Amino acid sequence: MNYRHSYHAGNFADVLKHAVLAQIITYLKRKDQAFRVIDTHAGIGLYDLSSVEAQKTGEWRDGIGRVSGAEQSSELKAFLAPWLEAVATLNPEGGLLHYPGSPKLTRSLLRKQDRLTAIELHPEDARQLRQVFDGDYQVRVIELDGWLSLGAHLPPKEKRGLVLIDPPFEEAGEYDRMIDGLARATRRFPGGTYMLWHPIKADSALGAFDKKLIALARPRTLTVRLLTRANQTAPGLNGTGLVIINPPFTLEAELRQVLPELAGLLSQGPGAGSEVRLLVGES
């Protein structure tokens, strides 16, 4: 449990993940019925981009720093709006000082009937997360291994919702844990929407991962990948990926339209690009 997102908050991976997260939640709100978001690896919820950690890496400058205020097509601007509006609300004097992690972003988008379960294993991070949501009856913070929550907290009593699975990938076997976790979770809550994040590095076995997702055979399994540079042998993050099961019906087409432009904004060198694939179609 050495990973600290404070070093990486607002980076290009957060841009894609949080923009899509905000879109999915916005889509869920089209129906009056309540829903619940379960965030299995929640972090501390709110990040200071002036902190020693954020300044040490400066990753946010090549993420939210590039996108905020950049010239964009009307389509990309509309797609990013729910996320960027949440960021702007945290920075009323302008600039980029505070950045919402996934639980804080989620909470900003909920209606009064909706709920958030934020799960975090690291004791200190869980303590900070509780402070962020102290007194908020719509949010439940639980100190727990996020993988266990896929059995213990599904299905939600609302019978509608989104499960965000965003592990730190600091241990071997995280891709296999994702497949196993998805198999269990989707059996318990087949009607839910699932969004999983994964890194793209030179040694990421994405072909094998895709084959396992196809073998899992969950209807409407979408993969979304964005490279900021060629997936080369150099260490570090070359790109970012999402797996979305049961996505909103408009999301695939929207991503195909806006992702190439977003990849251009976030490009760090030759080989930048994007890909949207429907691995498994309707049942």
C-alpha positions as CSV (number, residue, x, y, z in Angstrom):
1,M,0.0,0.0,0.0
2,N,2.7,2.4,-1.0
3,Y,0.8,4.2,-3.8
4,R,-0.1,7.8,-3.2
5,H,-2.4,9.5,-5.8
6,S,-1.3,12.9,-4.5
7,Y,1.7,12.6,-6.8
8,H,-0.5,11.9,-9.8
9,A,-3.8,13.8,-9.3
10,G,-5.0,15.6,-12.3
11,N,-2.7,13.8,-14.7
12,F,-3.8,12.6,-18.2
13,A,-5.1,9.3,-16.8
14,D,-7.4,11.3,-14.5
15,V,-8.6,13.5,-17.4
16,L,-10.0,10.5,-19.3
17,K,-11.2,8.6,-16.2
18,H,-12.9,11.6,-14.6
19,A,-14.4,13.0,-17.8
20,V,-16.0,9.6,-18.6
21,L,-17.1,9.1,-15.0
22,A,-18.9,12.5,-15.0
23,Q,-20.6,11.6,-18.3
24,I,-21.9,8.2,-17.0
25,I,-23.3,9.8,-13.8
26,T,-24.9,12.6,-15.9
27,Y,-26.6,9.9,-17.9
28,L,-27.8,8.0,-14.8
29,K,-29.5,11.2,-13.7
30,R,-31.8,11.1,-16.7
31,K,-34.1,8.8,-14.8
32,D,-35.7,10.0,-11.5
33,Q,-35.0,6.7,-9.8
34,A,-32.1,6.8,-7.2
35,F,-28.8,5.2,-7.9
36,R,-25.6,4.4,-6.0
37,V,-22.0,4.8,-7.1
38,I,-19.5,2.4,-5.4
39,D,-15.9,3.6,-5.6
40,T,-13.7,0.6,-4.7
41,H,-10.4,2.4,-4.5
42,A,-11.4,5.9,-3.5
43,G,-8.2,7.6,-2.3
44,I,-8.5,10.8,-0.2
45,G,-11.1,12.5,-2.3
46,L,-9.6,15.9,-2.7
47,Y,-6.1,17.0,-3.8
48,D,-4.0,20.1,-3.5
49,L,-2.1,20.7,-6.7
50,S,0.2,23.1,-4.9
51,S,1.3,20.3,-2.5
52,V,4.9,19.1,-2.3
53,E,3.7,15.8,-3.9
54,A,1.9,17.3,-6.8
55,Q,4.6,19.8,-7.5
56,K,7.3,17.2,-7.3
57,T,6.0,15.3,-10.3
58,G,4.1,18.1,-12.0
59,E,1.9,15.5,-13.8
60,W,-1.2,17.6,-13.5
61,R,0.4,20.1,-15.9
62,D,0.2,17.6,-18.7
63,G,-3.3,16.6,-17.7
64,I,-5.9,19.0,-16.4
65,G,-3.4,21.8,-17.0
66,R,-3.5,21.2,-20.8
67,V,-7.2,20.7,-21.1
68,S,-8.5,23.5,-18.8
69,G,-8.9,26.6,-21.0
70,A,-7.6,25.0,-24.2
71,E,-9.4,25.6,-27.5
72,Q,-11.7,22.8,-28.1
73,S,-14.4,21.7,-30.6
74,S,-18.0,22.1,-29.4
75,E,-18.3,18.4,-29.1
76,L,-15.3,17.9,-26.9
77,K,-16.3,21.0,-24.8
78,A,-19.7,19.5,-24.2
79,F,-18.2,16.1,-23.3
80,L,-15.8,17.5,-20.8
81,A,-18.3,20.1,-19.3
82,P,-19.6,18.1,-16.3
83,W,-16.1,17.2,-15.1
84,L,-14.6,20.7,-15.8
85,E,-17.5,22.4,-14.1
86,A,-16.9,20.4,-11.0
87,V,-13.2,21.3,-11.0
88,A,-14.1,25.0,-11.5
89,T,-16.5,24.9,-8.5
90,L,-13.6,23.9,-6.3
91,N,-11.5,26.8,-7.6
92,P,-13.9,29.8,-7.4
93,E,-11.0,32.3,-7.7
94,G,-9.8,30.7,-10.9
95,G,-6.7,28.7,-11.6
96,L,-6.0,25.1,-10.6
97,L,-5.3,24.7,-6.9
98,H,-7.8,22.0,-5.8
99,Y,-8.6,18.9,-7.8
100,P,-11.4,16.4,-7.1
101,G,-10.7,12.8,-6.9
102,S,-13.4,10.4,-8.1
103,P,-15.4,10.4,-4.8
104,K,-15.5,14.2,-4.6
105,L,-16.3,14.5,-8.3
106,T,-19.1,11.9,-7.9
107,R,-20.5,13.6,-4.9
108,S,-20.7,17.0,-6.7
109,L,-22.9,15.3,-9.4
110,L,-25.4,13.5,-7.1
111,R,-29.0,14.5,-6.6
112,K,-30.6,14.3,-3.1
113,Q,-31.9,10.8,-3.7
114,D,-28.5,9.4,-4.9
115,R,-25.8,7.8,-2.8
116,L,-22.0,7.2,-2.8
117,T,-20.1,4.3,-1.1
118,A,-16.4,5.3,-1.0
119,I,-14.1,2.4,-0.1
120,E,-10.4,2.8,0.8
121,L,-8.0,0.3,2.3
122,H,-5.1,2.6,3.4
123,P,-5.9,3.7,7.0
124,E,-4.6,7.3,6.7
125,D,-6.2,7.8,3.3
126,A,-9.5,6.5,4.7
127,R,-9.2,8.9,7.6
128,Q,-8.7,11.9,5.3
129,L,-11.6,10.6,3.1
130,R,-13.9,10.6,6.2
131,Q,-12.9,14.2,6.9
132,V,-13.8,15.3,3.4
133,F,-17.3,13.8,3.8
134,D,-17.8,14.4,7.5
135,G,-21.6,14.9,8.2
136,D,-22.6,14.1,4.6
137,Y,-25.5,11.6,4.9
138,Q,-25.3,10.8,1.2
139,V,-21.8,9.4,1.5
140,R,-20.6,6.2,3.3
141,V,-16.9,5.8,3.7
142,I,-15.6,2.3,4.5
143,E,-12.1,1.2,5.3
144,L,-11.9,-2.0,3.4
145,D,-10.0,-3.8,0.6
146,G,-11.9,-2.6,-2.5
147,W,-11.8,-6.1,-4.1
148,L,-13.8,-7.5,-1.2
149,S,-16.5,-4.8,-1.7
150,L,-17.5,-6.4,-5.0
151,G,-19.0,-9.2,-3.0
152,A,-20.1,-7.5,0.2
153,H,-21.7,-4.4,-1.3
154,L,-23.5,-5.7,-4.4
155,P,-26.2,-5.4,-5.4
156,P,-27.0,-2.0,-4.0
157,K,-30.4,-1.5,-2.5
158,E,-31.2,1.1,-5.1
159,K,-30.8,-1.6,-7.8
160,R,-29.3,1.0,-10.1
161,G,-25.7,2.3,-10.2
162,L,-22.1,2.5,-11.2
163,V,-19.2,0.5,-9.8
164,L,-15.8,2.3,-10.3
165,I,-12.8,0.0,-10.0
166,D,-9.6,2.0,-10.0
167,P,-6.8,0.0,-8.3
168,P,-3.3,1.4,-7.9
169,F,-1.6,-1.5,-9.9
170,E,1.3,-1.7,-7.5
171,E,0.9,-5.5,-7.1
172,A,1.4,-8.3,-9.6
173,G,-1.8,-9.9,-10.8
174,E,-4.1,-6.9,-10.8
175,Y,-5.4,-7.7,-14.3
176,D,-6.4,-11.2,-13.1
177,R,-8.0,-9.7,-10.0
178,M,-10.0,-7.4,-12.3
179,I,-11.3,-10.3,-14.3
180,D,-12.1,-12.3,-11.2
181,G,-13.7,-9.3,-9.5
182,L,-15.8,-8.5,-12.6
183,A,-17.0,-12.1,-12.8
184,R,-18.2,-12.0,-9.2
185,A,-19.6,-8.5,-9.3
186,T,-21.6,-8.9,-12.6
187,R,-23.2,-12.1,-11.3
188,R,-24.4,-10.3,-8.2
189,F,-25.4,-7.1,-10.0
190,P,-25.8,-7.8,-13.7
191,G,-27.8,-4.6,-14.4
192,G,-25.1,-2.3,-13.1
193,T,-22.6,-0.2,-15.1
194,Y,-19.0,-1.0,-14.4
195,M,-16.0,1.2,-15.2
196,L,-12.5,-0.1,-14.6
197,W,-9.2,1.8,-15.0
198,H,-5.9,0.3,-16.0
199,P,-2.5,1.7,-17.0
200,I,-0.9,1.3,-20.3
201,K,2.8,0.5,-20.0
202,A,5.2,-1.3,-22.3
203,D,4.9,-4.5,-20.3
204,S,1.1,-4.3,-20.0
205,A,-0.3,-7.6,-21.4
206,L,-3.3,-6.0,-23.0
207,G,-3.9,-8.6,-25.6
208,A,-4.2,-11.3,-23.0
209,F,-6.4,-9.0,-20.9
210,D,-8.8,-8.4,-23.8
211,K,-9.1,-12.2,-24.5
212,K,-10.1,-12.7,-20.9
213,L,-12.7,-9.9,-21.1
214,I,-14.1,-11.5,-24.3
215,A,-14.2,-14.9,-22.5
216,L,-16.0,-13.3,-19.6
217,A,-18.8,-12.6,-22.2
218,R,-20.5,-9.8,-20.4
219,P,-22.8,-8.0,-22.9
220,R,-21.8,-4.6,-24.0
221,T,-18.1,-4.6,-22.9
222,L,-16.3,-1.5,-24.2
223,T,-12.6,-0.8,-24.1
224,V,-11.3,2.8,-24.3
225,R,-7.6,3.5,-24.6
226,L,-5.6,6.7,-25.0
227,L,-1.9,6.8,-25.6
228,T,0.1,10.0,-25.0
229,R,3.1,8.5,-26.8
230,A,4.1,5.3,-28.4
231,N,3.8,2.3,-26.0
232,Q,7.6,2.0,-25.9
233,T,10.0,0.2,-23.6
234,A,10.8,3.4,-21.5
235,P,9.5,3.1,-17.9
236,G,6.4,5.0,-16.9
237,L,2.9,5.4,-18.1
238,N,2.5,5.6,-21.9
239,G,-1.3,5.6,-21.9
240,T,-4.5,5.0,-19.9
241,G,-7.3,2.6,-20.4
242,L,-10.9,2.0,-19.3
243,V,-13.2,-1.0,-19.5
244,I,-16.8,-0.1,-19.4
245,I,-19.5,-2.8,-19.0
246,N,-23.1,-1.8,-19.8
247,P,-22.2,1.8,-20.8
248,P,-24.8,4.5,-21.5
249,F,-26.1,3.9,-25.0
250,T,-24.7,7.2,-26.4
251,L,-21.2,6.8,-24.8
252,E,-19.5,4.7,-27.4
253,A,-20.4,7.1,-30.3
254,E,-19.5,10.1,-28.2
255,L,-16.1,8.7,-27.3
256,R,-15.3,7.8,-30.9
257,Q,-16.0,11.4,-31.8
258,V,-14.1,13.3,-29.1
259,L,-11.2,10.9,-28.1
260,P,-8.9,11.7,-31.1
261,E,-9.1,15.4,-30.3
262,L,-8.5,14.7,-26.6
263,A,-5.5,12.5,-27.4
264,G,-4.1,15.4,-29.4
265,L,-4.4,17.8,-26.5
266,L,-2.7,15.3,-24.2
267,S,0.0,14.2,-26.6
268,Q,3.6,13.9,-25.3
269,G,5.2,12.7,-28.5
270,P,5.0,10.5,-31.6
271,G,2.5,7.6,-31.3
272,A,-0.2,9.4,-29.4
273,G,-3.7,8.3,-30.3
274,S,-6.8,6.6,-29.1
275,E,-8.9,3.5,-29.6
276,V,-12.5,2.6,-28.8
277,R,-13.5,-1.1,-29.2
278,L,-16.7,-2.9,-28.5
279,L,-15.2,-6.3,-27.3
280,V,-18.6,-7.9,-26.6
281,G,-21.9,-6.7,-28.1
282,E,-25.5,-7.2,-27.0
283,S,-26.5,-10.6,-25.7
